[in-house]
Amino acid sequence: MTNAGALRFAAILGFLAVALGAFGAHGLKEILARNETTAIWEKAVFYHFIHTVVMFVLANRQPLHWGKWFCFLFGIGLFSGSLYVLALTNARWLGAITPFGGIAFLAGWLWLAIAPGTNPENRRN
């Protein structure tokens, strides 16, 4: 995948975050209320959207740092994905998967803190 492909993928994830947020607020309102999982859905959308923005920023860097980018992708899939399904099904055992997504997010952020990947010519202390 190229930087352009990573940008497109991040854009699609951004589209999905907005669509899922709207769908949860309108189309799934009754199901989420019945399951008492509206806050869970909202948290899934929030983390999905924030980390999609980070992926978009990373995709604009040359060279693309795939490890960091994939940490955030896996985080969205595991963290937000498990929360989306949990909110819809009320299958509480899915909460056991969610922390693995959180670990992926933490790994991506820590990796950015340790090795931001900026151009050495532009790096400042």
C-alpha positions in Angstrom: 0.0 0.0 0.0 1.2 3.5 -0.8 0.7 6.7 1.1 -2.2 7.5 -1.2 -3.7 4.1 -0.4 -3.2 4.7 3.3 -4.9 8.1 3.0 -7.8 6.6 1.1 -8.2 3.9 3.7 -8.1 6.5 6.5 -10.7 8.6 4.7 -13.0 5.6 4.4 -12.6 4.9 8.1 -13.4 8.6 8.8 -16.5 8.2 6.6 -17.5 5.1 8.6 -17.0 6.9 11.9 -19.3 9.7 10.9 -21.9 7.3 9.4 -21.8 4.9 12.4 -22.2 7.9 14.8 -25.2 9.2 12.9 -26.7 5.7 12.4 -26.3 5.0 16.2 -28.0 8.3 17.1 -30.9 7.8 14.7 -31.3 4.3 13.2 -30.2 2.3 16.2 -31.6 4.6 18.9 -34.2 2.1 20.1 -31.9 -0.9 20.1 -29.1 1.0 22.0 -31.7 2.3 24.5 -33.2 -1.1 25.0 -29.7 -2.6 25.6 -28.7 0.4 27.6 -25.5 0.7 25.5 -25.8 4.1 23.9 -22.8 5.3 25.9 -20.8 2.3 24.7 -21.7 3.1 21.1 -20.7 6.7 21.5 -17.3 5.7 23.1 -16.7 3.4 20.1 -17.4 6.2 17.6 -15.2 8.6 19.6 -12.1 6.4 19.7 -12.7 5.3 16.1 -12.8 8.9 14.9 -9.9 10.2 16.8 -7.6 7.4 15.7 -8.7 7.7 12.2 -7.5 11.3 12.2 -4.2 10.1 13.5 -4.0 7.5 10.7 -4.7 10.2 8.2 -1.9 12.4 9.6 0.5 9.5 9.5 -0.4 8.6 6.0 0.7 12.1 4.9 4.2 11.6 6.2 7.1 10.5 4.1 8.0 7.8 4.5 4.9 6.3 5.9 5.6 4.6 9.3 3.5 1.5 8.8 4.0 0.1 12.3 2.4 3.1 14.0 -0.4 3.3 11.3 -1.3 -0.4 11.8 -1.3 -0.1 15.6 -4.1 2.5 15.2 -5.9 0.4 12.6 -5.8 -2.7 14.8 -6.9 -0.5 17.7 -9.9 0.7 15.8 -10.8 -2.8 14.8 -10.4 -4.4 18.2 -11.5 -1.6 20.5 -14.2 0.2 18.6 -15.2 -2.9 16.7 -15.8 -5.0 19.8 -17.7 -2.1 21.4 -19.9 -1.7 18.3 -20.9 -5.3 18.4 -21.3 -5.3 22.2 -23.6 -2.3 22.0 -25.8 -4.0 19.3 -25.9 -7.5 20.8 -25.4 -6.8 24.5 -22.9 -9.7 24.5 -20.9 -8.6 27.4 -18.1 -11.2 26.8 -17.0 -9.0 23.9 -15.7 -6.6 26.6 -12.8 -9.0 27.0 -11.6 -8.2 23.5 -11.7 -4.4 23.9 -8.6 -4.0 26.0 -6.5 -5.6 23.2 -7.6 -2.7 21.1 -6.7 -0.3 23.9 -3.2 -1.9 24.0 -2.8 -1.3 20.3 -3.8 2.3 20.7 -1.3 2.7 23.6 1.4 1.0 21.5 0.8 3.5 18.6 0.9 6.5 20.9 4.0 5.3 22.7 5.7 4.5 19.4 4.9 8.1 18.3 6.4 9.5 21.6 9.6 7.5 21.3 10.1 7.8 17.6 8.0 10.5 16.1 9.4 9.9 12.7 10.1 13.5 11.8 12.7 14.5 9.3 16.1 14.6 11.1 16.8 18.0 9.4 13.7 19.5 11.0 14.0 17.9 14.4 14.4 20.1 17.4 15.0 19.3 21.1 
